[in-house]
């Protein structure tokens, strides 16, 4: 059985660098977002998933509140 309290992560060393090439997101405008949202809503099994407060994870990460 695996340890459910262990948090695995990878640090993105390039996340805050300004000299690295970033992916363009110019094509993602409000019209595209609406089309994608409507596409997913067209599936019969689609439903909004409510956020859950992850209090134990918040404590472990030493943050005020984490919703996931």
MARBA-3410 file (N, C-alpha, C, O; in Angstrom, 1 decimal):
68
0.8,-1.2,0.0,0.0,0.0,0.0,0.9,1.2,0.0,1.9,1.3,0.7 ~ 0.5,2.2,-0.8,1.4,3.4,-0.9,1.1,4.4,0.2,0.0,4.4,0.7 ~ 2.0,5.2,0.5,1.9,6.3,1.5,1.1,7.4,1.0,1.6,8.2,0.1 ~ -0.1,7.7,1.5,-0.9,8.7,1.0,-0.6,10.1,1.6,-1.1,11.1,1.1 ~ 0.4,10.1,2.5,0.8,11.4,3.1,2.0,12.0,2.4,2.3,13.1,2.6
2.6,11.2,1.5,3.7,11.7,0.8,3.3,12.5,-0.4,2.4,12.1,-1.2 ~ 3.9,13.7,-0.6,3.6,14.6,-1.7,4.8,14.6,-2.6,5.9,15.0,-2.3 ~ 4.5,14.2,-3.9,5.6,14.2,-4.9,5.4,15.4,-5.8,4.3,15.7,-6.1 ~ 6.5,16.0,-6.1,6.4,17.2,-7.0,7.7,17.4,-7.8,8.7,16.8,-7.5 ~ 7.6,18.2,-8.8,8.7,18.5,-9.7,8.8,20.0,-9.7,7.8,20.7,-10.0
9.9,20.6,-9.4,10.1,22.0,-9.5,10.4,22.4,-10.9,11.3,21.9,-11.5 ~ 9.6,23.4,-11.4,9.9,23.9,-12.8,10.9,25.0,-12.7,10.6,26.1,-12.3 ~ 12.1,24.7,-13.0,13.2,25.7,-12.9,13.1,26.9,-13.8,13.7,27.9,-13.6 ~ 12.3,26.7,-14.9,12.1,27.8,-15.8,10.9,28.6,-15.6,10.6,29.6,-16.3 ~ 10.1,28.3,-14.6,8.8,29.0,-14.4,9.0,30.5,-14.2,8.1,31.3,-14.8
9.9,31.0,-13.6,10.1,32.5,-13.3,11.2,33.1,-14.2,11.4,34.3,-14.0 ~ 11.8,32.4,-15.0,12.9,32.9,-15.8,12.2,33.7,-17.0,11.2,33.4,-17.6 ~ 12.8,34.9,-17.3,12.4,35.7,-18.4,13.1,35.5,-19.6,12.7,36.0,-20.7 ~ 14.2,34.8,-19.6,15.1,34.6,-20.8,14.8,33.2,-21.5,15.5,32.9,-22.4 ~ 13.8,32.5,-21.0,13.4,31.2,-21.7,12.2,31.4,-22.6,11.4,32.3,-22.3
12.1,30.6,-23.6,11.0,30.8,-24.6,9.8,30.2,-24.0,9.8,29.1,-23.4 ~ 8.7,31.0,-24.0,7.4,30.5,-23.4,6.5,30.1,-24.5,6.6,30.6,-25.7 ~ 5.5,29.3,-24.2,4.5,28.9,-25.2,3.5,30.1,-25.4,3.2,30.8,-24.4 ~ 3.1,30.3,-26.6,2.2,31.4,-26.9,0.8,31.0,-26.5,0.3,29.9,-26.8 ~ 0.1,31.9,-25.9,-1.3,31.6,-25.5,-2.2,32.7,-26.1,-3.4,32.9,-25.7
-1.7,33.4,-27.1,-2.5,34.5,-27.7,-3.8,34.0,-28.3,-4.7,34.8,-28.4 ~ -3.8,32.8,-28.8,-5.0,32.2,-29.4,-6.1,31.9,-28.4,-7.2,31.6,-28.9 ~ -5.8,31.9,-27.2,-6.8,31.6,-26.2,-7.5,32.9,-25.7,-7.1,33.5,-24.7 ~ -8.5,33.2,-26.4,-9.3,34.4,-26.0,-10.6,34.0,-25.5,-10.9,32.8,-25.4 ~ -11.5,34.9,-25.1,-12.7,34.5,-24.4,-13.6,33.7,-25.4,-14.4,32.9,-24.9
-13.6,34.0,-26.7,-14.4,33.2,-27.6,-14.0,31.7,-27.6,-14.8,30.8,-27.6 ~ -12.7,31.5,-27.7,-12.2,30.1,-27.7,-12.5,29.4,-26.3,-12.9,28.3,-26.3 ~ -12.4,30.1,-25.3,-12.7,29.6,-23.9,-14.2,29.2,-23.9,-14.5,28.1,-23.4 ~ -15.0,30.0,-24.4,-16.5,29.7,-24.4,-16.8,28.5,-25.3,-17.6,27.7,-24.9 ~ -16.1,28.4,-26.5,-16.3,27.2,-27.3,-15.9,25.9,-26.7,-16.6,24.9,-26.7
-14.8,26.0,-26.0,-14.3,24.8,-25.3,-15.2,24.4,-24.2,-15.6,23.2,-24.0 ~ -15.7,25.4,-23.4,-16.6,25.1,-22.3,-17.9,24.5,-22.8,-18.4,23.6,-22.2 ~ -18.4,25.1,-23.9,-19.7,24.5,-24.5,-19.5,23.1,-25.0,-20.4,22.3,-24.9 ~ -18.3,22.8,-25.6,-18.0,21.5,-26.0,-18.1,20.5,-24.9,-18.8,19.4,-25.0 ~ -17.5,20.8,-23.8,-17.5,19.9,-22.6,-18.9,19.8,-22.0,-19.3,18.7,-21.6
-19.6,20.9,-22.0,-20.9,20.8,-21.4,-21.9,20.0,-22.3,-22.9,19.6,-21.8 ~ -21.5,19.7,-23.6,-22.4,19.0,-24.5,-22.4,17.5,-24.1,-23.3,16.8,-24.6 ~ -21.4,17.0,-23.3,-21.4,15.6,-22.9,-22.5,15.4,-21.9,-22.6,16.1,-20.9 ~ -23.3,14.3,-22.0,-24.4,14.0,-21.1,-23.8,13.8,-19.6,-24.5,14.2,-18.7 ~ -22.6,13.3,-19.5,-22.1,13.0,-18.2,-21.4,14.2,-17.5,-20.9,14.2,-16.4
-21.4,15.4,-18.3,-20.7,16.6,-17.7,-21.5,17.1,-16.5,-22.7,17.2,-16.5 ~ -20.8,17.4,-15.5,-21.4,18.2,-14.4,-20.2,19.0,-13.7,-19.1,18.5,-13.7 ~ -20.6,20.1,-13.1,-19.6,20.9,-12.4,-19.2,20.1,-11.1,-20.0,19.6,-10.4 ~ -17.9,20.1,-10.9,-17.3,19.5,-9.7,-17.0,20.6,-8.7,-16.2,21.4,-9.0 ~ -17.7,20.5,-7.6,-17.4,21.5,-6.5,-16.0,21.4,-6.0,-15.5,20.3,-5.8
-15.5,22.6,-5.6,-14.2,22.6,-5.0,-14.3,22.1,-3.6,-15.3,22.2,-2.9 ~ -13.2,21.4,-3.1,-13.2,20.9,-1.7,-12.0,21.6,-1.0,-11.0,21.9,-1.6 ~ -12.3,22.0,0.2,-11.2,22.5,1.1,-10.3,21.4,1.5,-10.7,20.4,2.1 ~ -9.0,21.6,1.2,-8.0,20.5,1.6,-7.2,21.0,2.7,-6.0,21.4,2.6 ~ -7.8,21.0,3.9,-7.2,21.6,5.1,-5.9,20.9,5.5,-5.0,21.6,5.9
-5.9,19.6,5.5,-4.6,18.9,5.8,-3.5,19.2,4.9,-2.3,19.3,5.3 ~ -3.8,19.3,3.6,-2.8,19.6,2.6,-2.3,21.1,2.9,-1.1,21.4,2.7 ~ -3.2,22.0,3.2,-2.9,23.3,3.5,-1.9,23.4,4.7,-0.9,24.2,4.6 ~ -2.2,22.6,5.7,-1.2,22.6,6.8,0.1,22.1,6.4,1.2,22.7,6.8 ~ 0.2,21.0,5.6,1.4,20.4,5.2,2.2,21.4,4.3,3.5,21.5,4.4
1.5,22.2,3.5,2.2,23.1,2.6,2.4,24.5,3.3,3.0,25.3,2.7 ~ 1.9,24.6,4.5,2.0,25.8,5.2,1.4,27.0,4.4,2.1,28.0,4.2 ~ 0.2,26.8,4.0,-0.5,27.9,3.3,-1.9,28.1,4.0,-2.3,27.2,4.7 ~ -2.5,29.3,3.8,-3.7,29.6,4.5,-4.8,28.7,4.2,-5.5,28.1,5.0 ~ -5.1,28.5,2.9,-6.2,27.7,2.4,-5.9,27.1,1.0,-5.3,27.8,0.2
-6.2,25.9,0.8,-6.0,25.2,-0.5,-7.3,24.6,-0.9,-7.9,23.8,-0.2 ~ -7.8,25.0,-2.1,-9.0,24.4,-2.6,-8.7,23.6,-3.8,-7.9,24.0,-4.7 ~ -9.2,22.4,-3.9,-8.9,21.5,-5.1,-10.0,20.7,-5.5,-9.9,19.9,-6.4
END
